[in-house]
Amino acid sequence: MQENDPAFYDGAIQRISWLIVVLGLLGAVAAAFLRGLRSGFAFLAGACVSYLSFWGWRQLAGALGPGGKKRSPWFFINRIVLLLAVAWVIIKFLGPNVAGAVAGLLVTAAAIILEIIFELIYAS
């Protein structure tokens, strides 16, 4: 692998995105089975916020690179306000199932760790 190979990074980002979706769905089903439907929904809501956060960081990294699309500072302020609103809705409507939502927020970290393990095993 060359140090600046775009195909390598594109493949890793694609695998991480798929892992987030799969882990989010599997975790939601497991939480619903073990702790009830509300916990499963809370986990899924946290996983969705986690995926949107990952997508936002990808967009930010793309904007910082050469030829990236420049955005207004208001875009980032609105994004933070939207994330705070989603967090408020999760806390308000899910009540004691906040632990499930927080566990769902960790899905991106788990997906990245799995991608690292994949690269360590299958690196050429």
N, CA, C and O of each residue as an XYZ file, in Angstrom:
496
protein
N       0.835     -1.181      0.000
C       0.000      0.000      0.000
C       0.877      1.241      0.000
O       1.807      1.364      0.798
N       0.570      2.147     -0.898
C       1.272      3.414     -0.905
C       0.707      4.300      0.195
O      -0.439      4.142      0.615
N       1.519      5.219      0.645
C       1.128      6.057      1.774
C      -0.095      6.915      1.462
O      -0.918      7.140      2.350
N      -0.238      7.392      0.254
C      -1.339      8.281     -0.105
C      -2.301      7.631     -1.096
O      -2.830      8.319     -1.969
N      -2.532      6.365     -0.989
C      -3.408      5.655     -1.904
C      -4.866      5.953     -1.570
O      -5.360      5.495     -0.540
N      -5.575      6.718     -2.427
C      -6.972      7.067     -2.130
C      -7.893      5.853     -2.097
O      -8.879      5.851     -1.360
N      -7.592      4.823     -2.881
C      -8.449      3.636     -2.902
C      -8.427      2.927     -1.547
O      -9.442      2.385     -1.110
N      -7.277      2.933     -0.889
C      -7.178      2.322      0.434
C      -8.102      3.023      1.421
O      -8.847      2.374      2.155
N      -8.048      4.341      1.434
C      -8.866      5.105      2.374
C     -10.350      5.014      2.029
O     -11.191      4.928      2.924
N     -10.673      5.032      0.749
C     -12.077      4.883      0.346
C     -12.636      3.533      0.772
O     -13.776      3.449      1.227
N     -11.841      2.477      0.627
C     -12.274      1.150      1.049
C     -12.478      1.073      2.556
O     -13.445      0.480      3.034
N     -11.559      1.677      3.297
C     -11.682      1.664      4.761
C     -12.922      2.434      5.210
O     -13.646      1.977      6.095
N     -13.170      3.587      4.614
C     -14.355      4.388      4.972
C     -15.627      3.623      4.635
O     -16.584      3.639      5.408
N     -15.645      2.960      3.496
C     -16.827      2.193      3.108
C     -17.069      1.034      4.071
O     -18.209      0.779      4.461
N     -16.006      0.330      4.457
C     -16.165     -0.773      5.414
C     -16.635     -0.272      6.770
O     -17.480     -0.903      7.405
N     -16.100      0.851      7.219
C     -16.524      1.411      8.502
C     -17.997      1.791      8.449
O     -18.736      1.540      9.400
N     -18.430      2.394      7.345
C     -19.843      2.777      7.214
C     -20.751      1.559      7.294
O     -21.770      1.584      7.984
N     -20.384      0.491      6.588
C     -21.189     -0.734      6.633
C     -21.170     -1.359      8.019
O     -22.195     -1.850      8.493
N     -20.021     -1.343      8.669
C     -19.923     -1.893     10.018
C     -20.805     -1.120     10.995
O     -21.422     -1.719     11.875
N     -20.869      0.190     10.852
C     -21.737      0.992     11.723
C     -23.186      0.570     11.552
O     -23.902      0.390     12.537
N     -23.620      0.410     10.311
C     -25.005      0.007     10.047
C     -25.286     -1.377     10.618
O     -26.296     -1.582     11.291
N     -24.394     -2.326     10.348
C     -24.607     -3.703     10.809
C     -24.580     -3.777     12.335
O     -25.451     -4.402     12.940
N     -23.585     -3.142     12.960
C     -23.512     -3.167     14.420
C     -24.705     -2.458     15.050
O     -25.209     -2.889     16.087
N     -25.154     -1.378     14.430
C     -26.324     -0.667     14.952
C     -27.576     -1.518     14.915
O     -28.332     -1.560     15.886
N     -27.800     -2.202     13.793
C     -28.990     -3.056     13.674
C     -28.906     -4.275     14.593
O     -29.878     -4.613     15.267
N     -27.749     -4.931     14.620
C     -27.589     -6.098     15.488
C     -27.695     -5.709     16.969
O     -28.301     -6.426     17.766
N     -27.107     -4.579     17.320
C     -27.184     -4.114     18.704
C     -28.599     -3.746     19.105
O     -29.016     -4.009     20.233
N     -29.347     -3.134     18.181
C     -30.737     -2.777     18.477
C     -31.586     -4.025     18.680
O     -32.418     -4.070     19.586
N     -31.383     -5.027     17.850
C     -32.138     -6.282     17.997
C     -31.768     -6.959     19.318
O     -32.642     -7.447     20.034
N     -30.473     -6.988     19.638
C     -30.037     -7.613     20.889
C     -30.581     -6.858     22.100
O     -31.041     -7.477     23.060
N     -30.532     -5.529     22.064
C     -31.049     -4.740     23.179
C     -32.557     -4.923     23.330
O     -33.065     -5.012     24.448
N     -33.271     -4.978     22.210
C     -34.716     -5.191     22.274
C     -35.040     -6.567     22.841
O     -35.990     -6.717     23.608
N     -34.266     -7.552     22.471
C     -34.501     -8.908     22.954
C     -34.174     -9.037     24.444
O     -34.909     -9.676     25.197
N     -33.061     -8.422     24.859
C     -32.605     -8.572     26.244
C     -33.273     -7.603     27.217
O     -33.555     -7.971     28.357
N     -33.527     -6.373     26.781
C     -33.999     -5.340     27.695
C     -35.354     -4.738     27.345
O     -35.881     -3.924     28.103
N     -35.915     -5.121     26.224
C     -37.215     -4.583     25.849
C     -37.134     -3.691     24.624
O     -36.058     -3.257     24.211
N     -38.291     -3.431     24.060
C     -38.382     -2.684     22.808
C     -37.869     -1.248     22.944
O     -37.224     -0.733     22.030
N     -38.151     -0.604     24.070
C     -37.685      0.778     24.246
C     -36.166      0.859     24.281
O     -35.578      1.802     23.751
N     -35.536     -0.121     24.899
C     -34.066     -0.137     24.922
C     -33.497     -0.374     23.525
O     -32.480      0.211     23.154
N     -34.155     -1.231     22.761
C     -33.724     -1.455     21.388
C     -33.842     -0.196     20.546
O     -32.956      0.117     19.751
N     -34.948      0.528     20.728
C     -35.127      1.780     19.999
C     -34.094      2.818     20.448
O     -33.567      3.571     19.629
N     -33.810      2.852     21.757
C     -32.811      3.794     22.265
C     -31.440      3.501     21.662
O     -30.721      4.418     21.264
N     -31.081      2.221     21.596
C     -29.797      1.842     21.004
C     -29.755      2.251     19.537
O     -28.752      2.789     19.067
N     -30.839      1.997     18.819
C     -30.890      2.354     17.402
C     -30.800      3.862     17.202
O     -30.145      4.330     16.271
N     -31.460      4.625     18.078
C     -31.377      6.093     17.984
C     -29.944      6.556     18.221
O     -29.449      7.424     17.502
N     -29.274      5.987     19.220
C     -27.880      6.342     19.469
C     -26.978      5.962     18.315
O     -26.063      6.708     17.965
N     -27.233      4.792     17.715
C     -26.433      4.358     16.568
C     -26.643      5.279     15.370
O     -25.699      5.563     14.632
N     -27.874      5.746     15.175
C     -28.145      6.682     14.068
C     -27.409      7.999     14.276
O     -26.832      8.540     13.332
N     -27.422      8.516     15.493
C     -26.682      9.741     15.792
C     -25.192      9.504     15.597
O     -24.480     10.380     15.105
N     -24.724      8.342     15.976
C     -23.317      7.994     15.799
C     -22.939      7.984     14.317
O     -21.888      8.499     13.935
N     -23.803      7.396     13.489
C     -23.534      7.361     12.052
C     -23.540      8.779     11.468
O     -22.680      9.122     10.657
N     -24.506      9.593     11.878
C     -24.560     10.965     11.378
C     -23.334     11.758     11.813
O     -22.838     12.594     11.059
N     -22.850     11.505     13.007
C     -21.637     12.167     13.465
C     -20.434     11.741     12.620
O     -19.614     12.575     12.237
N     -20.331     10.441     12.332
C     -19.252      9.949     11.479
C     -19.322     10.585     10.100
O     -18.305     11.001      9.546
N     -20.526     10.657      9.551
C     -20.716     11.290      8.244
C     -20.293     12.757      8.290
O     -19.649     13.249      7.363
N     -20.651     13.448      9.360
C     -20.268     14.857      9.499
C     -18.768     15.055      9.575
O     -18.230     15.995      8.990
N     -18.086     14.168     10.298
C     -16.628     14.270     10.374
C     -15.988     13.988      9.024
O     -14.980     14.600      8.670
N     -16.574     13.059      8.268
C     -16.060     12.803      6.910
C     -16.221     14.041      6.040
O     -15.314     14.389      5.283
N     -17.358     14.704      6.138
C     -17.594     15.916      5.364
C     -16.615     17.022      5.768
O     -16.098     17.740      4.912
N     -16.366     17.155      7.061
C     -15.437     18.170      7.539
C     -14.026     17.888      7.030
O     -13.331     18.800      6.582
N     -13.603     16.626      7.097
C     -12.269     16.271      6.604
C     -12.156     16.524      5.108
O     -11.113     16.977      4.635
N     -13.222     16.236      4.353
C     -13.212     16.498      2.920
C     -13.153     17.981      2.604
O     -12.540     18.387      1.616
N     -13.792     18.796      3.444
C     -13.784     20.244      3.216
C     -12.431     20.858      3.533
O     -12.080     21.898      2.975
N     -11.671     20.235      4.414
C     -10.369     20.779      4.783
C      -9.288     20.444      3.759
O      -8.269     21.131      3.686
N      -9.503     19.405      2.980
C      -8.518     18.994      1.987
C      -8.491     19.930      0.791
O      -9.331     20.820      0.662
N      -7.520     19.717     -0.075
C      -7.436     20.560     -1.272
C      -8.645     20.324     -2.177
O      -9.041     19.183     -2.413
N      -9.215     21.398     -2.670
C     -10.370     21.302     -3.554
C     -11.658     20.978     -2.823
O     -12.669     20.676     -3.457
N     -11.640     21.033     -1.503
C     -12.832     20.732     -0.722
C     -13.851     21.846     -0.793
O     -13.519     23.002     -1.054
N     -15.087     21.481     -0.559
C     -16.168     22.457     -0.591
C     -16.144     23.264      0.701
O     -16.262     22.702      1.790
N     -15.993     24.566      0.583
C     -15.942     25.438      1.753
C     -17.368     25.724      2.219
O     -18.260     25.989      1.414
N     -17.560     25.664      3.526
C     -18.886     25.897      4.092
C     -18.835     27.081      5.040
O     -17.787     27.469      5.555
N     -20.003     27.624      5.238
C     -20.156     28.745      6.148
C     -20.016     28.262      7.586
O     -20.353     27.116      7.885
N     -19.522     29.120      8.484
C     -19.495     28.741      9.904
C     -20.899     28.448     10.453
O     -21.048     27.689     11.411
N     -21.908     29.043      9.853
C     -23.282     28.802     10.303
C     -23.699     27.356     10.072
O     -24.532     26.827     10.807
N     -23.138     26.724      9.073
C     -23.432     25.317      8.834
C     -23.028     24.473     10.045
O     -23.782     23.604     10.483
N     -21.844     24.733     10.576
C     -21.362     23.969     11.720
C     -22.120     24.323     12.992
O     -22.369     23.456     13.830
N     -22.485     25.585     13.139
C     -23.279     25.986     14.305
C     -24.645     25.322     14.258
O     -25.127     24.823     15.275
N     -25.271     25.310     13.089
C     -26.572     24.651     12.950
C     -26.465     23.153     13.210
O     -27.374     22.551     13.783
N     -25.369     22.561     12.792
C     -25.174     21.132     13.027
C     -25.073     20.821     14.515
O     -25.638     19.833     14.982
N     -24.364     21.650     15.253
C     -24.242     21.446     16.696
C     -25.599     21.635     17.373
O     -25.954     20.868     18.268
N     -26.354     22.640     16.958
C     -27.688     22.856     17.525
C     -28.585     21.658     17.218
O     -29.345     21.222     18.083
N     -28.507     21.129     16.018
C     -29.308     19.955     15.655
C     -28.927     18.741     16.506
O     -29.806     18.017     16.973
N     -27.635     18.512     16.712
C     -27.203     17.388     17.551
C     -27.672     17.559     18.995
O     -28.058     16.583     19.639
N     -27.642     18.782     19.504
C     -28.141     19.020     20.852
C     -29.647     18.773     20.931
O     -30.139     18.234     21.922
N     -30.374     19.164     19.891
C     -31.819     18.912     19.862
C     -32.119     17.424     19.836
O     -33.033     16.959     20.517
N     -31.356     16.681     19.055
C     -31.548     15.220     19.008
C     -31.230     14.612     20.362
O     -31.944     13.718     20.816
N     -30.179     15.078     21.014
C     -29.838     14.567     22.346
C     -30.965     14.868     23.336
O     -31.303     14.023     24.165
N     -31.539     16.051     23.254
C     -32.650     16.409     24.146
C     -33.849     15.499     23.903
O     -34.482     15.041     24.854
N     -34.164     15.235     22.640
C     -35.293     14.354     22.319
C     -35.038     12.947     22.854
O     -35.943     12.317     23.401
N     -33.818     12.458     22.699
C     -33.497     11.124     23.207
C     -33.707     11.079     24.716
O     -34.333     10.152     25.229
N     -33.193     12.064     25.420
C     -33.319     12.071     26.877
C     -34.770     12.257     27.303
O     -35.234     11.592     28.230
N     -35.484     13.148     26.639
C     -36.867     13.455     27.022
C     -37.805     12.274     26.794
O     -38.605     11.945     27.669
N     -37.716     11.637     25.636
C     -38.691     10.615     25.280
C     -38.267      9.191     25.631
O     -39.115      8.306     25.743
N     -36.989      8.964     25.804
C     -36.550      7.612     26.123
C     -36.376      7.393     27.618
O     -36.220      6.260     28.072
N     -36.402      8.474     28.376
C     -36.372      8.374     29.829
C     -35.224      7.535     30.351
O     -34.063      7.857     30.099
N     -35.526      6.459     31.077
C     -34.462      5.683     31.703
C     -33.625      4.864     30.717
O     -32.671      4.204     31.128
N     -33.956      4.896     29.452
C     -33.203      4.125     28.459
C     -32.049      4.921     27.852
O     -31.596      4.627     26.746
N     -31.586      5.913     28.570
C     -30.464      6.708     28.079
C     -29.220      5.834     27.946
O     -28.388      6.072     27.070
N     -29.086      4.834     28.798
C     -27.925      3.934     28.713
C     -27.892      3.220     27.358
O     -26.823      3.022     26.781
N     -29.056      2.840     26.862
C     -29.106      2.210     25.543
C     -28.671      3.163     24.452
O     -27.965      2.769     23.523
N     -29.090      4.424     24.558
C     -28.698      5.417     23.559
C     -27.197      5.688     23.618
O     -26.545      5.831     22.583
N     -26.656      5.757     24.821
C     -25.208      5.985     24.965
C     -24.437      4.797     24.398
O     -23.406      4.976     23.750
N     -24.933      3.593     24.640
C     -24.279      2.413     24.059
C     -24.326      2.480     22.534
O     -23.361      2.105     21.868
N     -25.433      2.952     21.981
C     -25.534      3.110     20.535
C     -24.559      4.128     19.994
O     -24.077      3.988     18.870
N     -24.256      5.162     20.782
C     -23.287      6.169     20.345
C     -21.884      5.593     20.197
O     -21.045      6.171     19.506
N     -21.629      4.475     20.832
C     -20.299      3.854     20.765
C     -20.131      2.935     19.556
O     -19.081      2.313     19.392
N     -21.148      2.848     18.719
C     -21.096      1.955     17.558
C     -19.986      2.357     16.594
O     -19.305      1.493     16.042
N     -19.796      3.641     16.387
C     -18.746      4.087     15.467
C     -17.372      3.687     15.989
O     -16.520      3.243     15.219
N     -17.152      3.839     17.283
C     -15.863      3.435     17.855
C     -15.636      1.937     17.661
O     -14.532      1.513     17.319
N     -16.674      1.141     17.877
C     -16.547     -0.308     17.679
C     -16.253     -0.631     16.218
O     -15.436     -1.506     15.929
N     -16.912      0.067     15.296
C     -16.685     -0.173     13.871
C     -15.253      0.177     13.479
O     -14.640     -0.533     12.682
N     -14.721      1.252     14.024
C     -13.350      1.648     13.709
C     -12.361      0.627     14.272
O     -11.374      0.295     13.616
N     -12.616      0.130     15.474
C     -11.743     -0.893     16.051
C     -11.776     -2.159     15.206
O     -10.736     -2.774     14.970
N     -12.968     -2.557     14.744
C     -13.062     -3.735     13.876
C     -12.326     -3.513     12.556
O     -11.712     -4.442     12.031
N     -12.380     -2.308     12.021
C     -11.641     -2.002     10.790
C     -10.143     -2.085     11.027
O      -9.408     -2.571     10.166
N      -9.682     -1.624     12.170
C      -8.255     -1.729     12.484
C      -7.844     -3.192     12.562
O      -6.805     -3.577     12.023
N      -8.649     -4.006     13.227
C      -8.344     -5.431     13.314
C      -8.329     -6.068     11.929
O      -7.456     -6.881     11.624
N      -9.300     -5.697     11.086
C      -9.356     -6.209      9.714
C      -8.081     -5.855      8.963
O      -7.504     -6.702      8.281
N      -7.639     -4.610      9.085
C      -6.436     -4.178      8.373
C      -5.185     -4.871      8.908
O      -4.270     -5.174      8.142
N      -5.138     -5.123     10.212
C      -3.984     -5.821     10.772
C      -3.911     -7.266     10.293
O      -2.825     -7.805     10.078
N      -5.078     -7.889     10.127
C      -5.102     -9.288      9.701
C      -4.870     -9.421      8.188
O      -4.102    -10.274      7.742
N      -5.539     -8.573      7.413
C      -5.516     -8.725      5.959
C      -4.637     -7.716      5.234
O      -4.753     -7.569      4.017
N      -3.764     -7.020      5.948
C      -2.872     -6.063      5.293
C      -1.929     -6.793      4.346
O      -1.405     -7.859      4.669
N      -1.724     -6.212      3.187
C      -0.850     -6.877      2.214
C       0.487     -6.209      2.116
O       1.340     -6.645      1.342
